[in-house]
Amino acid sequence: MRIDLPPEDWKRLPIAECCDIVSGATPSRSEPQYWNGEIAWATPKDISGLDGLVLEDTPEHISLLGYKSCSTTLLPIGSILFSSRAPIGLVAITGREMCTNQGFKSLIPKKGVDAKFLYWTMRRNASRIADLGTGATFKEVSKRVLSEFEIDVPTLDIQRHIAAVLDKADTIRRKRAQAVRLANGLLRAIFLDRFGDPITNPKGLTVRTLAEVCTFVSGGTPSKSKAAYWGGTFPWVSPKDMKRTVISDAEDRITEMAFQETTLKRIPTNTVLIVVRGMILAHTVPLAITANEVAINQDLKGIVFSQGLEPAFGLWCLKVQHKHLLSKVDAAAHGTKRLDMLRLRQAPILVPSISQQKHFVDLWNSFLTFQQDSAKQYDDSDKLFASLSQRAFRGELRRSFALGKAGAGEHCDEA
């Protein structure tokens, strides 16, 4: 039960009073005439890696016959897509008329409800709604549960004001994330130009499987019920920390007792970390390298490269074959994505001369200052966005708040 109270001039309303809630469906795949038409048809994977708020189009389209053959609903522009299973809580705004499969409970805002405000509201409440999901194979949120879930709704002008503030903050956050991606993209291009694709090996270099040039280290989670294991100084890395290519710290830290009384291992400096389990694997295989000793949870593996292979070079040899690694991801019985270790062990690793490896690593090091500065700016903007979001939904946006560092040239007015 929610116990936080909205501002006095806001209303707390069930979602059903703010929106029409509609489900989707899938036309029969065995009927070719139902497919490749003019009607956009969305699935949760179409918004899992969406850069921005709006889904402008979909990879798949259905025909009018396909639309009439099932119980999907044509959504107007400005509807809110909310994934209700596998996973719960992905959110987007429709940029054109479209329908969906059964993985959504979509929201059509009623009069007096701003679409972008509703988007940010659903983003804010996604984890709470996900906790209400039920099901044995995978969790799903029912239409009844979503209908009854209460959200805080101010007047329309305040809704639009909040949406504008969060839009601007999110735009800056995404631009800074893009700067990090562009830097990584340049390094990828340089690697491929010098060494070629590890999958096809056009340069004819020596190739080994990953298992032949490394040892793997597993992680774990010390008991959360034992407070003495937690709140120490030793970084304990989980997938949420894998937003950077170089890992030196983590959100959670453990004590020496956690190592003494459990089987948890210390992961050495210059170990490559890879996420092998979690829903992020639906679209990304996060990779990083440690700048100091850390511990890891069970959703990661540590890759300790043997002599003759520079760890940072091995990292980039894996990073440039991201699509190949992503193709090896499958789903566990309970729906969680996983990167199968047998497949990971077979990933090809190029082995050029040590001097060639070190030359590339030196080049990468020259990029790190820029990357780390960009990453810090992203973290700052991410924290600022979280702070603005908290204040917005407490009704506290009352004064001008500058976004970013001085000279960024981008501000968000709250007045």
VEXDREN-2710 file (C-alpha; in Angstrom, 1 decimal):
% VEXDREN-2710
k/r/px/py/pz
1/MET/0.0/0.0/0.0
2/ARG/1.3/3.5/-0.9
3/ILE/1.6/5.8/2.2
4/ASP/3.3/8.9/0.6
5/LEU/0.8/11.7/0.2
6/PRO/0.4/14.0/-2.8
7/PRO/0.5/17.8/-2.5
8/GLU/-2.7/19.3/-1.3
9/ASP/-3.8/20.6/-4.7
10/TRP/-3.2/17.3/-6.4
11/LYS/-5.7/14.4/-6.7
12/ARG/-4.9/10.8/-6.1
13/LEU/-6.8/8.8/-8.7
14/PRO/-6.9/5.2/-10.0
15/ILE/-5.3/4.9/-13.4
16/ALA/-8.7/3.9/-14.8
17/GLU/-10.1/7.3/-14.1
18/CYS/-7.3/9.0/-16.0
19/CYS/-7.1/6.7/-19.0
20/ASP/-8.7/4.1/-21.1
21/ILE/-6.7/0.9/-20.6
22/VAL/-6.5/-1.5/-23.6
23/SER/-4.8/-4.7/-24.4
24/GLY/-3.2/-6.0/-27.5
25/ALA/-3.1/-9.3/-29.4
26/THR/-1.1/-11.1/-32.2
27/PRO/-2.7/-12.1/-35.5
28/SER/-2.0/-15.7/-36.5
29/ARG/1.5/-16.1/-37.9
30/SER/0.3/-18.9/-40.1
31/GLU/-1.8/-16.5/-42.2
32/PRO/0.5/-14.5/-44.5
33/GLN/-2.3/-12.1/-45.4
34/TYR/-2.4/-10.9/-41.9
35/TRP/1.2/-9.5/-42.1
36/ASN/3.3/-6.8/-43.9
37/GLY/0.4/-4.4/-44.1
38/GLU/0.2/-0.7/-43.2
39/ILE/-0.7/-0.9/-39.5
40/ALA/2.2/-0.5/-37.1
41/TRP/2.3/-3.4/-34.5
42/ALA/4.5/-3.0/-31.4
43/THR/6.0/-5.6/-29.1
44/PRO/7.9/-4.9/-25.8
45/LYS/11.3/-5.5/-27.5
46/ASP/10.6/-2.5/-29.8
47/ILE/10.8/-0.1/-26.8
48/SER/13.4/-2.0/-24.7
49/GLY/16.3/0.1/-26.2
50/LEU/14.3/3.1/-27.3
51/ASP/16.4/6.4/-27.2
52/GLY/13.8/8.9/-26.2
53/LEU/10.2/9.0/-25.2
54/VAL/8.4/8.4/-28.5
55/LEU/8.1/5.3/-30.6
56/GLU/7.7/6.6/-34.1
57/ASP/7.3/3.3/-35.9
58/THR/7.7/-0.5/-35.5
59/PRO/9.7/-3.2/-37.2
60/GLU/6.5/-5.3/-37.9
61/HIS/3.3/-4.2/-39.5
62/ILE/0.0/-6.0/-39.9
63/SER/-2.8/-5.8/-42.5
64/LEU/-6.3/-4.6/-42.0
65/LEU/-7.3/-8.3/-42.2
66/GLY/-4.8/-9.1/-39.5
67/TYR/-6.1/-6.3/-37.3
68/LYS/-9.7/-7.5/-37.6
69/SER/-8.7/-11.1/-37.0
70/CYS/-7.7/-10.5/-33.3
71/SER/-8.5/-8.4/-30.3
72/THR/-5.7/-5.8/-30.6
73/THR/-6.7/-2.1/-30.5
74/LEU/-5.6/0.8/-32.7
75/LEU/-4.0/3.4/-30.4
76/PRO/-4.1/7.1/-31.3
77/ILE/-1.0/9.3/-31.3
78/GLY/0.0/10.2/-27.8
79/SER/-1.0/6.9/-26.2
80/ILE/1.2/5.4/-23.5
81/LEU/2.7/1.9/-24.2
82/PHE/3.2/0.1/-20.9
83/SER/4.7/-3.4/-21.0
84/SER/2.7/-5.6/-18.7
85/ARG/4.9/-8.8/-18.9
86/ALA/8.4/-10.0/-19.8
87/PRO/9.4/-7.5/-18.6
88/ILE/6.9/-5.3/-16.7
89/GLY/7.4/-1.5/-16.9
90/LEU/8.8/-0.5/-20.2
91/VAL/7.2/2.8/-21.3
92/ALA/6.9/4.8/-24.5
93/ILE/4.6/7.3/-26.2
94/THR/3.1/6.4/-29.6
95/GLY/4.3/8.8/-32.3
96/ARG/1.8/7.4/-34.8
97/GLU/-1.3/5.3/-34.8
98/MET/-0.4/1.7/-33.9
99/CYS/-1.5/-1.4/-32.1
100/THR/0.4/-3.9/-29.9
101/ASN/0.7/-7.5/-29.0
102/GLN/-0.5/-9.0/-25.8
103/GLY/2.6/-7.8/-23.9
104/PHE/1.1/-4.4/-23.2
105/LYS/-1.6/-2.7/-21.2
106/SER/-1.7/0.6/-23.2
107/LEU/-3.1/3.8/-21.8
108/ILE/-5.2/6.3/-23.8
109/PRO/-5.2/9.6/-21.7
110/LYS/-8.6/11.1/-21.0
111/LYS/-9.4/14.8/-21.1
112/GLY/-7.3/16.7/-18.7
113/VAL/-4.4/14.3/-18.7
114/ASP/-1.2/15.2/-20.5
115/ALA/0.5/12.4/-22.4
116/LYS/4.1/13.3/-21.4
117/PHE/3.1/13.8/-17.8
118/LEU/1.5/10.4/-17.8
119/TYR/4.6/8.9/-19.4
120/TRP/6.8/10.2/-16.6
121/THR/4.3/9.1/-14.0
122/MET/4.3/5.6/-15.4
123/ARG/8.1/5.6/-15.5
124/ARG/8.2/6.7/-11.9
125/ASN/5.8/4.0/-10.8
126/ALA/7.0/1.1/-13.0
127/SER/8.8/-0.8/-10.2
128/ARG/5.8/-0.5/-7.9
129/ILE/3.5/-1.8/-10.5
130/ALA/5.9/-4.6/-11.4
131/ASP/5.8/-5.7/-7.7
132/LEU/2.1/-6.3/-8.2
133/GLY/2.6/-8.8/-11.1
134/THR/1.6/-12.4/-10.6
135/GLY/2.2/-15.6/-12.5
136/ALA/4.2/-18.9/-12.3
137/THR/6.2/-18.9/-15.5
138/PHE/6.6/-15.1/-15.7
139/LYS/5.0/-12.2/-13.9
140/GLU/2.2/-10.2/-15.5
141/VAL/0.2/-7.2/-14.4
142/SER/-3.5/-7.6/-15.0
143/LYS/-5.8/-4.9/-16.4
144/ARG/-7.7/-4.9/-13.1
145/VAL/-4.5/-4.3/-11.1
146/LEU/-3.4/-1.5/-13.4
147/SER/-6.8/0.0/-13.3
148/GLU/-6.9/0.2/-9.6
149/PHE/-3.3/1.5/-9.1
150/GLU/-3.4/5.1/-7.9
151/ILE/-1.3/7.9/-9.3
152/ASP/-1.0/11.6/-8.2
153/VAL/-2.5/14.0/-10.8
154/PRO/-2.2/17.9/-10.6
155/THR/-4.0/20.4/-12.8
156/LEU/-3.3/20.3/-16.5
157/ASP/-1.0/23.3/-16.5
158/ILE/1.2/21.8/-13.7
159/GLN/1.3/18.5/-15.6
160/ARG/2.6/20.2/-18.7
161/HIS/5.1/22.2/-16.6
162/ILE/6.5/19.0/-14.9
163/ALA/6.7/17.2/-18.3
164/ALA/8.6/20.1/-19.8
165/VAL/11.1/20.2/-16.9
166/LEU/11.7/16.4/-17.1
167/ASP/11.9/16.4/-20.9
168/LYS/14.7/19.0/-20.8
169/ALA/16.6/17.1/-18.0
170/ASP/16.2/13.8/-19.9
171/THR/17.4/15.4/-23.1
172/ILE/20.7/16.5/-21.5
173/ARG/21.1/13.1/-19.9
174/ARG/20.7/11.4/-23.2
175/LYS/23.1/13.8/-25.0
176/ARG/25.8/13.0/-22.5
177/ALA/25.1/9.3/-22.8
178/GLN/25.5/9.7/-26.5
179/ALA/28.9/11.3/-26.1
180/VAL/30.1/8.2/-24.3
181/ARG/28.7/6.0/-27.0
182/LEU/30.3/8.0/-29.8
183/ALA/33.7/7.7/-28.1
184/ASN/33.3/3.9/-27.8
185/GLY/32.2/3.8/-31.5
186/LEU/35.4/5.5/-32.6
187/LEU/37.5/3.0/-30.7
188/ARG/35.5/0.2/-32.2
189/ALA/36.2/1.6/-35.7
190/ILE/39.9/1.9/-35.0
191/PHE/40.0/-1.7/-33.6
192/LEU/38.3/-3.1/-36.7
193/ASP/40.5/-1.2/-39.1
194/ARG/43.7/-2.5/-37.4
195/PHE/42.7/-6.0/-36.5
196/GLY/39.5/-6.9/-38.3
197/ASP/36.4/-8.5/-37.1
198/PRO/37.2/-11.4/-34.7
199/ILE/34.3/-13.4/-36.2
200/THR/35.6/-13.4/-39.8
201/ASN/39.3/-12.6/-39.1
202/PRO/40.0/-10.9/-42.4
203/LYS/43.6/-10.1/-41.4
204/GLY/44.4/-13.7/-40.8
205/LEU/45.6/-13.2/-37.2
206/THR/46.0/-16.0/-34.7
207/VAL/42.6/-16.8/-33.1
208/ARG/41.9/-18.6/-29.8
209/THR/38.6/-19.2/-28.1
210/LEU/37.9/-17.2/-25.0
211/ALA/38.2/-20.3/-22.8
212/GLU/41.7/-20.9/-24.2
213/VAL/43.0/-17.5/-23.1
214/CYS/41.4/-16.8/-19.7
215/THR/40.0/-18.2/-16.5
216/PHE/36.5/-17.3/-15.4
217/VAL/35.6/-16.1/-11.9
218/SER/32.1/-16.3/-10.5
219/GLY/30.4/-14.0/-8.0
220/GLY/27.7/-14.2/-5.3
221/THR/25.6/-12.2/-2.9
222/PRO/26.5/-12.3/0.8
223/SER/23.4/-12.7/3.0
224/LYS/21.3/-9.5/3.1
225/SER/20.0/-10.6/6.5
226/LYS/23.5/-10.3/8.0
227/ALA/24.2/-6.6/8.4
228/ALA/27.9/-7.2/9.3
229/TYR/28.5/-8.2/5.7
230/TRP/27.4/-4.8/4.3
231/GLY/28.3/-1.2/4.5
232/GLY/32.1/-1.7/4.4
233/THR/34.6/-0.3/2.0
234/PHE/35.1/-3.1/-0.6
235/PRO/33.1/-2.5/-3.9
236/TRP/30.6/-5.2/-4.7
237/VAL/29.7/-4.9/-8.4
238/SER/26.3/-5.8/-9.8
239/PRO/24.8/-5.1/-13.3
240/LYS/23.5/-1.7/-12.2
241/ASP/27.2/-0.6/-11.9
242/MET/28.1/-1.7/-15.4
243/LYS/27.4/1.7/-17.0
244/ARG/31.1/2.5/-17.4
245/THR/33.8/0.7/-19.2
246/VAL/36.2/1.1/-16.3
247/ILE/35.0/0.0/-12.9
248/SER/36.7/1.4/-9.8
249/ASP/33.7/1.5/-7.4
250/ALA/30.2/0.3/-6.9
251/GLU/26.9/1.5/-5.3
252/ASP/27.1/-1.3/-2.7
253/ARG/30.1/-2.2/-0.5
254/ILE/30.8/-5.1/1.7
255/THR/33.1/-5.8/4.7
256/GLU/36.1/-8.1/5.2
257/MET/33.8/-10.4/7.1
258/ALA/31.9/-11.2/3.9
259/PHE/35.0/-12.7/2.5
260/GLN/36.0/-14.5/5.7
261/GLU/32.6/-16.2/6.2
262/THR/31.4/-16.8/2.6
263/THR/32.8/-18.2/-0.6
264/LEU/32.9/-14.7/-2.3
265/LYS/36.1/-14.1/-4.2
266/ARG/38.2/-11.0/-4.7
267/ILE/38.3/-10.1/-8.4
268/PRO/41.8/-8.7/-9.3
269/THR/42.6/-5.5/-11.0
270/ASN/42.4/-5.6/-14.9
271/THR/39.7/-8.3/-14.8
272/VAL/37.1/-8.0/-17.6
273/LEU/33.6/-8.2/-16.2
274/ILE/30.6/-9.3/-18.3
275/VAL/26.9/-9.5/-17.4
276/VAL/25.6/-13.0/-18.0
277/ARG/22.1/-12.8/-16.5
278/GLY/19.4/-10.1/-16.4
279/MET/16.8/-8.4/-18.5
280/ILE/19.4/-5.9/-19.8
281/LEU/20.7/-8.8/-22.0
282/ALA/17.5/-8.3/-24.1
283/HIS/19.4/-5.5/-25.9
284/THR/22.9/-5.1/-24.4
285/VAL/25.8/-7.2/-23.2
286/PRO/27.6/-4.9/-20.7
287/LEU/31.4/-5.3/-20.5
288/ALA/33.9/-3.5/-18.3
289/ILE/37.4/-3.8/-16.8
290/THR/38.3/-3.3/-13.2
291/ALA/40.7/-0.5/-12.1
292/ASN/41.1/-2.1/-8.7
293/GLU/40.0/-5.1/-6.7
294/VAL/36.3/-5.7/-6.5
295/ALA/33.7/-8.4/-5.7
296/ILE/30.9/-9.3/-8.1
297/ASN/27.4/-10.7/-7.8
298/GLN/26.1/-13.9/-9.4
299/ASP/24.8/-12.1/-12.5
300/LEU/28.4/-11.3/-13.6
301/LYS/31.4/-13.3/-14.6
302/GLY/35.0/-12.1/-14.2
303/ILE/37.4/-12.9/-17.1
304/VAL/41.0/-13.0/-16.1
305/PHE/43.2/-13.1/-19.3
306/SER/46.3/-15.2/-19.3
307/GLN/49.8/-13.9/-20.2
308/GLY/50.2/-13.0/-23.8
309/LEU/47.0/-11.1/-23.9
310/GLU/46.6/-7.6/-22.7
311/PRO/43.4/-7.4/-20.6
312/ALA/42.2/-4.1/-22.1
313/PHE/42.8/-5.6/-25.6
314/GLY/40.8/-8.6/-24.7
315/LEU/38.0/-6.3/-23.5
316/TRP/37.8/-4.6/-26.8
317/CYS/38.0/-7.9/-28.7
318/LEU/34.8/-8.8/-26.9
319/LYS/33.2/-5.3/-27.3
320/VAL/33.6/-5.2/-31.1
321/GLN/31.7/-8.5/-31.3
322/HIS/28.7/-7.3/-29.3
323/LYS/26.1/-8.3/-31.8
324/HIS/27.6/-11.8/-31.9
325/LEU/27.5/-12.1/-28.1
326/LEU/23.9/-10.7/-28.1
327/SER/22.9/-13.4/-30.5
328/LYS/24.0/-16.0/-27.9
329/VAL/21.6/-14.7/-25.3
330/ASP/18.6/-16.9/-24.5
331/ALA/15.9/-17.1/-21.8
332/ALA/15.9/-19.1/-18.6
333/ALA/12.8/-21.0/-17.6
334/HIS/11.5/-18.1/-15.6
335/GLY/11.9/-15.6/-18.4
336/THR/15.1/-13.9/-17.3
337/LYS/17.7/-13.4/-20.1
338/ARG/21.0/-15.2/-19.8
339/LEU/24.3/-15.5/-21.7
340/ASP/25.0/-19.2/-21.9
341/MET/28.6/-19.9/-20.6
342/LEU/29.2/-22.7/-23.1
343/ARG/28.6/-20.2/-25.9
344/LEU/30.6/-17.5/-24.2
345/ARG/33.6/-19.8/-23.8
346/GLN/33.6/-20.2/-27.6
347/ALA/33.8/-16.5/-28.4
348/PRO/36.8/-15.9/-30.7
349/ILE/39.7/-13.8/-29.4
350/LEU/42.3/-12.3/-31.7
351/VAL/46.0/-12.7/-30.6
352/PRO/48.2/-10.2/-32.5
353/SER/51.7/-9.4/-31.2
354/ILE/52.1/-7.9/-27.7
355/SER/53.5/-4.7/-29.3
356/GLN/50.4/-4.4/-31.5
357/GLN/48.1/-5.0/-28.5
358/LYS/49.9/-2.5/-26.3
359/HIS/49.8/0.2/-29.1
360/PHE/46.0/-0.1/-29.2
361/VAL/45.8/-0.1/-25.4
362/ASP/47.9/3.1/-25.3
363/LEU/45.5/4.7/-27.8
364/TRP/42.5/3.6/-25.7
365/ASN/44.1/5.2/-22.6
366/SER/44.4/8.5/-24.5
367/PHE/40.6/8.4/-24.9
368/LEU/39.9/7.5/-21.3
369/THR/40.2/11.0/-19.9
370/PHE/37.5/12.2/-22.4
371/GLN/35.3/9.1/-21.7
372/GLN/35.6/9.4/-18.0
373/ASP/34.8/13.1/-18.1
374/SER/31.8/12.4/-20.3
375/ALA/30.7/9.5/-18.0
376/LYS/30.9/11.8/-15.0
377/GLN/28.8/14.4/-16.7
378/TYR/26.3/11.7/-17.5
379/ASP/26.2/10.5/-13.9
380/ASP/25.8/14.1/-12.7
381/SER/22.9/14.6/-15.1
382/ASP/21.4/11.3/-14.2
383/LYS/21.4/12.2/-10.5
384/LEU/20.0/15.7/-11.3
385/PHE/17.2/14.1/-13.3
386/ALA/16.4/11.8/-10.4
387/SER/16.3/14.7/-8.0
388/LEU/14.1/16.8/-10.3
389/SER/11.8/13.8/-10.7
390/GLN/11.5/13.5/-6.9
391/ARG/10.8/17.2/-6.5
392/ALA/8.4/17.3/-9.4
393/PHE/6.1/14.6/-8.0
394/ARG/6.2/16.2/-4.5
395/GLY/5.0/19.5/-6.1
396/GLU/8.2/21.3/-5.3
397/LEU/9.2/22.8/-8.7
398/ARG/9.0/26.5/-7.8
399/ARG/12.2/28.1/-8.9
400/SER/14.8/28.2/-11.6
401/PHE/17.2/25.2/-11.5
402/ALA/20.3/25.2/-13.8
403/LEU/21.1/21.8/-15.4
404/GLY/24.7/20.7/-15.7
405/LYS/27.9/22.6/-15.2
406/ALA/28.5/26.2/-15.9
407/GLY/28.8/26.8/-19.6
408/ALA/26.5/23.9/-20.6
409/GLY/24.1/26.4/-22.0
410/GLU/21.1/24.3/-21.2
411/HIS/18.7/25.2/-18.4
412/CYS/15.4/24.1/-17.0
413/ASP/13.1/26.7/-15.7
414/GLU/10.8/25.6/-12.9
415/ALA/9.0/28.9/-12.3
END
